[in-house]
Amino acid sequence: MNLGFGAAATLTGLLIGVLCSLPPLGLALKHRLYRPALLTLAACALGGFSAGLWGGALMLVLMSGVVISYAYVDREDPFTSRASIDEVDFSESNWEFSLRKMAALGRTVRASAHALVRNKAGFLGFLGLVFFFVMIVFGPLFIEYDGQPHYYDRLKPGAKTLFQGPSKEFPLGLDWQGRDVLSHIVYGGKNLIRTSVEAGLMTTVIAVVLGSMAGLLGGVVDQALSALSNFILTIPTFPLLVVLAGIITFDNHTYLALLFAALYWPTLMRAVRAQVFSLRERDYVQAAVALDLGLPHLIFREVLPNMISYIVVNMIFTIRGAMYALVGLVFLGMVPVQEPDWAVMIYIGRTRQVIFNARAASMLLSPIIAIALFQLSLVLFTRSLEEIFNPRLRRGL
């Protein structure tokens, strides 16, 4: 039995999530924090049920921070206690330091949740993303994948095709082989979304690292990276993907995401480079340079936090672009067709002349609408991300 490493929507994962909730749950009940206790149990159980050990562990850390942020009071801090400044002892043990950091993490999570709910459009996008997450992770528990053809048992008397429109038995109708379209929608989004998200994450990491290096180091490094980015920007991205798809067999989603990242990073890299040129003149960056804290410290501790809002929003739009590019490659037949997949449904709909058959419209429209709604949810979600990562927009919280 899988112990939760990579497991999804299993009873074992649910048990792992409940076990992960016990430490913060016990702390919340000890301090009579009943509402955070219920949220802790629900979040950890859901995290473990959907993502196994990793999901449960992540929720354990986040919800522990939330509970500690409610219960923790730094008695040596003159701003949170009645002690005078002369009585304050600023030395702290490792345990006190850990508590303070966990409390800070919890306050950040709570502020982010408030910012998420505050922006109505962003919250609507968040709910849309949650819907697709629930459908992909938990949908298979209730809907069995219909991958076998039904050439005889679902062919209606007198009908010349297996295509059927929506009905009570099949809410989204049947495809060209008499298979349930709803099952393909439930199972078909996983690979497409995963590849797009991987492409967005890889693109962002490459762009941030190279842009920060170009802005902080300057000189030959800046010139070389700028020249490389300018060269890639002059190449039409999608036609190049089509050419490469004709040469290389894309049978691995991670390699395909890496290829997208290798072609999409220059735009964000140039924006990061321009921001770094401005930030490196700030006093705190100059102080870090004078102290010789190293390039990783400059990138991830001094520069990145000041650009996180722009970077995260750009990553969302990169995910959108990668999804459209992947759908385009599949639609043209340049990527191996592997069911179930939303893009493959569109490809098969084109090859089977679905557009000319009114009964088959749901087979083609269902994946198109699913992709459009997912993209819309991403765009709306950026509204909340701007408030979460931009302190100026959180002043009203």
Backbone torsions as a table, in degrees:
resi	resn	phi	psi	omega
1	MET	NA	137.6	177.7
2	ASN	-69.4	129.7	-177.0
3	LEU	-87.7	11.5	174.3
4	GLY	114.2	-8.2	178.4
5	PHE	-75.6	98.8	-179.6
6	GLY	84.9	0.1	178.9
7	ALA	-70.1	154.1	180.0
8	ALA	-142.0	131.9	175.2
9	ALA	53.3	55.9	177.4
10	THR	-126.2	156.7	177.0
11	LEU	-65.0	-32.7	176.0
12	THR	-62.0	-43.1	177.3
13	GLY	-62.9	-38.4	177.8
14	LEU	-62.4	-42.6	178.2
15	LEU	-63.5	-40.9	177.8
16	ILE	-61.8	-42.4	178.8
17	GLY	-62.5	-42.2	178.6
18	VAL	-63.4	-41.6	178.2
19	LEU	-64.1	-38.2	179.0
20	CYS	-67.1	-24.6	-178.3
21	SER	-79.2	-14.1	-172.6
22	LEU	-62.7	-45.3	-179.7
23	PRO	-61.4	-54.4	178.7
24	PRO	-67.0	-30.0	178.3
25	LEU	-65.2	-44.0	178.2
26	GLY	-63.4	-40.0	178.9
27	LEU	-65.7	-40.5	179.6
28	ALA	-64.6	-43.1	179.2
29	LEU	-66.9	-33.8	178.8
30	LYS	-61.8	-38.0	-179.1
31	HIS	-96.9	12.3	177.6
32	ARG	59.5	39.0	177.0
33	LEU	-98.8	80.1	-170.2
34	TYR	-73.0	-39.7	179.3
35	ARG	-65.5	-49.0	174.3
36	PRO	-59.8	-30.0	178.7
37	ALA	-64.8	-44.9	178.8
38	LEU	-64.4	-42.1	178.2
39	LEU	-63.4	-38.1	179.4
40	THR	-63.3	-47.0	-179.4
41	LEU	-62.5	-44.2	-178.7
42	ALA	-67.1	-43.9	-177.4
43	ALA	-66.3	-45.7	-179.2
44	CYS	-66.9	-41.7	178.4
45	ALA	-62.8	-43.7	179.0
46	LEU	-66.2	-41.3	178.9
47	GLY	-63.1	-44.0	178.5
48	GLY	-68.3	-39.8	-179.0
49	PHE	-64.7	-36.6	-175.7
50	SER	-89.5	-31.2	-174.5
51	ALA	-132.4	14.5	174.5
52	GLY	68.8	-143.5	-175.4
53	LEU	-62.3	-40.1	-176.8
54	TRP	-66.5	-42.6	178.6
55	GLY	-65.8	-41.9	177.8
56	GLY	-64.5	-40.9	179.7
57	ALA	-65.8	-40.0	178.9
58	LEU	-63.5	-45.8	178.5
59	MET	-65.7	-33.0	176.7
60	LEU	-59.0	-46.7	-178.8
61	VAL	-66.4	-48.0	-176.3
62	LEU	-64.9	-46.7	-177.3
63	MET	-72.7	-28.8	173.0
64	SER	-62.6	-42.1	176.9
65	GLY	-62.3	-40.5	179.8
66	VAL	-63.7	-46.7	-179.4
67	VAL	-64.2	-43.1	180.0
68	ILE	-64.3	-35.1	-179.9
69	SER	-64.0	-28.3	175.8
70	TYR	-78.0	-39.0	-171.6
71	ALA	-92.5	-21.6	-171.0
72	TYR	-82.5	133.2	172.3
73	VAL	-134.2	121.9	178.5
74	ASP	-80.5	100.9	-174.7
75	ARG	-71.1	-14.5	178.1
76	GLU	-92.3	-2.7	-178.8
77	ASP	-90.8	119.0	-178.0
78	PRO	-63.6	-17.9	179.9
79	PHE	-82.4	-18.1	-179.5
80	THR	-119.8	6.3	178.6
81	SER	-140.2	173.7	-179.1
82	ARG	-92.0	5.1	-178.0
83	ALA	-69.7	144.6	176.2
84	SER	-78.3	165.7	-176.9
85	ILE	-64.7	-28.4	179.3
86	ASP	-72.6	-24.1	-177.8
87	GLU	-90.7	-5.8	-176.4
88	VAL	-79.2	131.5	175.5
89	ASP	-110.0	110.4	-173.4
90	PHE	-82.6	-4.6	175.5
91	SER	-75.1	145.1	-178.2
92	GLU	-145.1	150.7	177.9
93	SER	-81.0	171.4	178.1
94	ASN	-62.0	-36.6	179.2
95	TRP	-65.8	-43.4	178.5
96	GLU	-65.3	-37.8	177.4
97	PHE	-63.3	-42.4	179.5
98	SER	-64.0	-42.6	178.7
99	LEU	-61.6	-42.5	-178.8
100	ARG	-64.2	-40.8	179.5
101	LYS	-68.4	-40.0	178.2
102	MET	-66.0	-38.1	177.1
103	ALA	-64.2	-38.9	177.3
104	ALA	-64.7	-40.1	176.7
105	LEU	-62.0	-43.1	179.6
106	GLY	-63.5	-41.2	177.8
107	ARG	-64.1	-36.2	177.8
108	THR	-65.8	-42.4	178.4
109	VAL	-62.8	-43.2	179.9
110	ARG	-65.7	-41.6	178.5
111	ALA	-64.9	-37.5	178.9
112	SER	-66.6	-39.7	178.3
113	ALA	-64.3	-40.6	178.0
114	HIS	-64.2	-42.1	179.1
115	ALA	-65.2	-36.0	179.9
116	LEU	-64.7	-43.9	-178.7
117	VAL	-74.2	-31.3	-175.6
118	ARG	-63.1	-42.5	-178.9
119	ASN	-86.4	111.3	-173.3
120	LYS	-65.1	-42.6	179.7
121	ALA	-65.4	-42.8	178.6
122	GLY	-64.4	-39.3	179.1
123	PHE	-66.8	-36.0	176.2
124	LEU	-63.7	-41.4	175.9
125	GLY	-64.0	-38.3	177.3
126	PHE	-62.3	-42.9	178.0
127	LEU	-62.9	-36.8	176.9
128	GLY	-63.4	-42.7	178.2
129	LEU	-66.0	-38.5	177.0
130	VAL	-62.7	-39.3	178.5
131	PHE	-59.5	-46.7	-179.9
132	PHE	-68.0	-36.0	176.5
133	PHE	-62.6	-46.5	179.4
134	VAL	-63.0	-41.2	-179.3
135	MET	-63.3	-42.9	-176.3
136	ILE	-73.4	-41.1	-174.2
137	VAL	-82.9	-44.9	-173.0
138	PHE	-102.3	-17.5	179.1
139	GLY	-56.3	-42.9	179.2
140	PRO	-60.7	-17.0	177.5
141	LEU	-71.9	-24.2	-174.3
142	PHE	-113.8	-22.3	-177.8
143	ILE	-122.8	121.9	179.7
144	GLU	-82.9	140.1	-179.2
145	TYR	-69.8	127.2	-179.0
146	ASP	-101.7	87.1	-175.3
147	GLY	-105.4	-7.6	-178.6
148	GLN	-93.8	140.7	178.2
149	PRO	-65.0	150.4	177.8
150	HIS	-125.2	75.1	-173.3
151	TYR	-75.1	-22.4	-174.2
152	TYR	-120.8	-42.3	-171.4
153	ASP	-74.5	-18.5	-179.6
154	ARG	-115.8	9.2	177.7
155	LEU	-83.9	116.4	-177.9
156	LYS	-71.9	147.9	179.6
157	PRO	-57.4	128.6	178.7
158	GLY	84.3	-8.2	-179.5
159	ALA	-81.4	145.4	178.7
160	LYS	-101.1	-3.6	-178.1
161	THR	-142.2	156.3	178.1
162	LEU	-85.7	-9.5	177.9
163	PHE	-59.3	136.4	174.4
164	GLN	-141.0	147.4	175.5
165	GLY	-78.6	176.1	179.5
166	PRO	-58.1	143.0	178.5
167	SER	-148.4	176.7	179.2
168	LYS	-64.2	-38.8	-179.5
169	GLU	-73.4	-38.4	-179.3
170	PHE	-127.0	93.0	-172.5
171	PRO	-57.9	-29.6	179.4
172	LEU	-110.5	11.2	176.4
173	GLY	83.6	-170.4	-178.9
174	LEU	-119.1	150.6	180.0
175	ASP	-92.2	-164.2	-172.3
176	TRP	-68.4	-16.5	176.7
177	GLN	-108.1	13.3	179.6
178	GLY	75.0	21.6	-178.6
179	ARG	-93.4	152.1	-177.8
180	ASP	-70.3	119.4	-179.1
181	VAL	-67.1	-34.6	-179.2
182	LEU	-59.2	-40.5	179.8
183	SER	-64.5	-35.1	178.7
184	HIS	-71.8	-31.0	175.3
185	ILE	-68.3	-42.1	-178.7
186	VAL	-66.1	-42.7	-175.6
187	TYR	-90.6	-16.2	-169.4
188	GLY	-87.7	-7.3	-177.1
189	GLY	-90.1	-15.0	-172.3
190	LYS	-61.1	-55.0	-175.7
191	ASN	-67.4	-40.4	-179.1
192	LEU	-63.5	-46.7	-179.8
193	ILE	-68.1	-42.2	-179.2
194	ARG	-62.1	-45.2	179.6
195	THR	-63.5	-41.0	179.7
196	SER	-65.3	-42.6	179.5
197	VAL	-66.5	-42.0	176.9
198	GLU	-60.3	-41.7	178.6
199	ALA	-63.0	-42.2	178.7
200	GLY	-64.0	-42.6	179.6
201	LEU	-66.0	-45.7	179.4
202	MET	-63.0	-42.8	179.2
203	THR	-60.5	-43.9	-178.4
204	THR	-64.6	-44.9	-179.7
205	VAL	-61.8	-47.4	-179.9
206	ILE	-61.6	-45.7	-177.2
207	ALA	-65.6	-42.2	-178.6
208	VAL	-66.5	-45.2	-178.6
209	VAL	-65.1	-49.2	-178.2
210	LEU	-68.4	-40.1	178.2
211	GLY	-64.5	-40.0	177.7
212	SER	-67.0	-41.2	177.9
213	MET	-62.3	-44.2	-179.6
214	ALA	-63.1	-41.1	-178.1
215	GLY	-75.2	-35.7	-176.8
216	LEU	-84.2	-39.1	-177.4
217	LEU	-84.8	-38.8	179.8
218	GLY	63.3	-159.5	175.1
219	GLY	61.1	-137.0	-177.1
220	VAL	-64.1	-38.3	180.0
221	VAL	-61.3	-45.6	179.6
222	ASP	-63.4	-44.1	-179.3
223	GLN	-64.2	-41.8	-178.8
224	ALA	-67.0	-45.9	-179.3
225	LEU	-68.0	-37.7	178.0
226	SER	-65.5	-40.9	178.7
227	ALA	-65.0	-41.3	179.0
228	LEU	-64.5	-43.2	179.7
229	SER	-65.5	-39.6	178.0
230	ASN	-63.4	-38.7	179.9
231	PHE	-65.2	-44.2	-179.3
232	ILE	-67.2	-36.0	-179.8
233	LEU	-65.6	-25.0	179.8
234	THR	-79.3	-11.4	-178.1
235	ILE	-90.7	127.6	174.1
236	PRO	-61.8	116.0	-169.9
237	THR	-64.7	-53.8	-174.8
238	PHE	-66.0	-43.7	174.8
239	PRO	-57.8	-36.6	177.5
240	LEU	-65.7	-39.9	176.8
241	LEU	-61.0	-40.6	178.9
242	VAL	-63.0	-43.2	179.4
243	VAL	-63.8	-45.6	-179.8
244	LEU	-64.8	-35.9	178.8
245	ALA	-65.3	-26.8	176.6
246	GLY	-77.1	-17.2	-178.4
247	ILE	-101.5	-40.6	-175.2
248	ILE	-107.2	141.3	175.8
249	THR	-90.4	112.8	-178.0
250	PHE	-88.9	81.5	179.4
251	ASP	-101.9	5.4	180.0
252	ASN	-128.3	123.5	-176.0
253	HIS	-67.0	-34.2	-180.0
254	THR	-67.2	-41.2	177.2
255	TYR	-63.6	-37.7	178.5
256	LEU	-66.1	-41.3	176.8
257	ALA	-63.5	-38.0	178.2
258	LEU	-65.4	-36.4	176.9
259	LEU	-65.1	-43.7	176.0
260	PHE	-58.0	-44.3	-179.0
261	ALA	-62.4	-38.5	-179.2
262	ALA	-65.9	-21.8	-178.7
263	LEU	-102.4	-19.5	-173.1
264	TYR	-101.9	-9.2	-172.9
265	TRP	-71.1	-26.5	-172.0
266	PRO	-60.0	-37.4	-177.3
267	THR	-62.1	-50.9	178.6
268	LEU	-66.9	-36.4	-179.3
269	MET	-59.8	-41.8	-179.0
270	ARG	-68.9	-35.9	176.7
271	ALA	-67.0	-42.5	177.7
272	VAL	-63.7	-42.3	178.6
273	ARG	-58.2	-44.6	-179.9
274	ALA	-64.1	-40.2	178.3
275	GLN	-66.8	-38.3	-179.6
276	VAL	-66.0	-38.1	177.1
277	PHE	-57.8	-36.0	178.1
278	SER	-75.8	-42.4	-175.5
279	LEU	-72.1	-29.5	-174.4
280	ARG	-69.9	-12.4	176.3
281	GLU	-87.7	-6.0	179.6
282	ARG	-70.7	154.8	-175.1
283	ASP	-63.4	-41.4	-176.1
284	TYR	-68.5	-30.8	175.8
285	VAL	-72.6	-41.5	177.4
286	GLN	-61.7	-37.3	178.2
287	ALA	-65.6	-40.1	177.9
288	ALA	-64.9	-36.8	176.9
289	VAL	-66.8	-42.5	-179.8
290	ALA	-63.8	-34.0	178.7
291	LEU	-81.3	-3.6	178.3
292	ASP	55.5	53.3	-178.6
293	LEU	-80.1	-9.1	176.1
294	GLY	98.2	155.8	-178.0
295	LEU	-64.9	-43.9	178.0
296	PRO	-56.9	-39.9	178.6
297	HIS	-64.4	-42.4	-179.8
298	LEU	-62.4	-41.3	-176.3
299	ILE	-71.5	-51.8	-169.7
300	PHE	-91.4	-15.2	-179.0
301	ARG	-111.8	-27.9	-176.0
302	GLU	-108.0	-42.5	-173.6
303	VAL	-91.2	-51.4	-174.2
304	LEU	-57.1	-45.0	-179.3
305	PRO	-59.0	-26.2	-178.7
306	ASN	-85.0	-7.6	179.6
307	MET	-122.6	8.0	-170.2
308	ILE	-61.5	-35.6	-179.2
309	SER	-62.3	-50.4	-179.5
310	TYR	-64.1	-39.5	-176.9
311	ILE	-66.2	-45.2	-178.1
312	VAL	-65.6	-43.3	178.8
313	VAL	-63.1	-41.7	178.2
314	ASN	-64.2	-35.2	177.6
315	MET	-63.3	-38.7	177.8
316	ILE	-60.4	-45.3	-179.9
317	PHE	-70.2	-27.8	174.0
318	THR	-67.0	-38.9	175.7
319	ILE	-60.5	-42.3	177.6
320	ARG	-60.3	-47.8	-179.4
321	GLY	-62.2	-40.7	179.4
322	ALA	-65.3	-38.1	179.1
323	MET	-65.1	-44.5	178.6
324	TYR	-63.1	-40.8	179.2
325	ALA	-64.4	-41.8	179.5
326	LEU	-65.1	-42.6	177.4
327	VAL	-62.3	-39.6	178.2
328	GLY	-62.9	-42.0	179.1
329	LEU	-64.5	-42.7	178.9
330	VAL	-66.9	-39.9	-179.2
331	PHE	-61.6	-34.4	178.4
332	LEU	-85.0	-3.1	179.1
333	GLY	76.6	22.6	-177.4
334	MET	-91.2	-6.8	178.4
335	VAL	-120.3	140.4	178.8
336	PRO	-51.4	130.1	-177.6
337	VAL	-80.3	116.1	-180.0
338	GLN	-131.2	116.7	177.3
339	GLU	-87.7	154.3	-3.4
340	PRO	-85.5	145.4	-179.6
341	ASP	-164.7	137.3	179.3
342	TRP	-61.3	-43.5	-179.1
343	ALA	-64.6	-37.4	178.1
344	VAL	-65.4	-35.5	177.0
345	MET	-60.7	-40.7	178.3
346	ILE	-67.6	-40.7	179.1
347	TYR	-61.9	-47.0	179.9
348	ILE	-66.2	-36.5	177.1
349	GLY	-61.3	-36.1	177.1
350	ARG	-70.2	-44.0	-177.0
351	THR	-71.0	-24.9	-178.5
352	ARG	-98.1	13.5	175.6
353	GLN	58.2	38.4	-178.8
354	VAL	-63.4	-31.7	-175.5
355	ILE	-61.6	-20.4	-178.7
356	PHE	-98.8	6.3	-177.2
357	ASN	-122.4	113.9	-176.8
358	ALA	-63.6	-35.3	-179.8
359	ARG	-66.7	-24.7	-175.0
360	ALA	-95.6	5.6	-173.9
361	ALA	-58.6	-36.6	-176.6
362	SER	-66.1	-29.1	178.8
363	MET	-63.9	-35.3	-179.1
364	LEU	-88.9	-38.3	-177.1
365	LEU	-74.3	-32.4	-176.6
366	SER	-59.4	-52.1	178.5
367	PRO	-67.3	-33.7	179.1
368	ILE	-64.1	-44.7	179.0
369	ILE	-66.3	-38.9	178.8
370	ALA	-61.9	-45.6	178.7
371	ILE	-64.0	-42.6	-179.6
372	ALA	-63.8	-42.7	179.6
373	LEU	-66.8	-38.1	177.6
374	PHE	-64.5	-42.9	178.5
375	GLN	-64.2	-41.8	178.3
376	LEU	-62.4	-40.4	178.3
377	SER	-62.6	-40.2	177.9
378	LEU	-61.7	-46.9	-177.8
379	VAL	-63.7	-43.9	179.1
380	LEU	-65.7	-35.5	-178.4
381	PHE	-64.0	-27.8	178.9
382	THR	-62.6	-25.1	178.6
383	ARG	-62.6	-41.4	178.2
384	SER	-74.3	-34.9	179.1
385	LEU	-61.3	-35.7	177.8
386	GLU	-62.2	-39.7	178.3
387	GLU	-73.1	-34.4	-178.3
388	ILE	-66.5	-41.3	-173.9
389	PHE	-98.6	-6.9	179.9
390	ASN	-108.6	108.7	-177.2
391	PRO	-59.9	-31.0	-178.1
392	ARG	-64.7	-32.9	-179.7
393	LEU	-81.1	-10.2	-179.1
394	ARG	-98.4	8.9	-175.6
395	ARG	-62.2	-29.6	-177.8
396	GLY	-81.3	-2.6	-176.3
397	LEU	-80.4	NA	NA
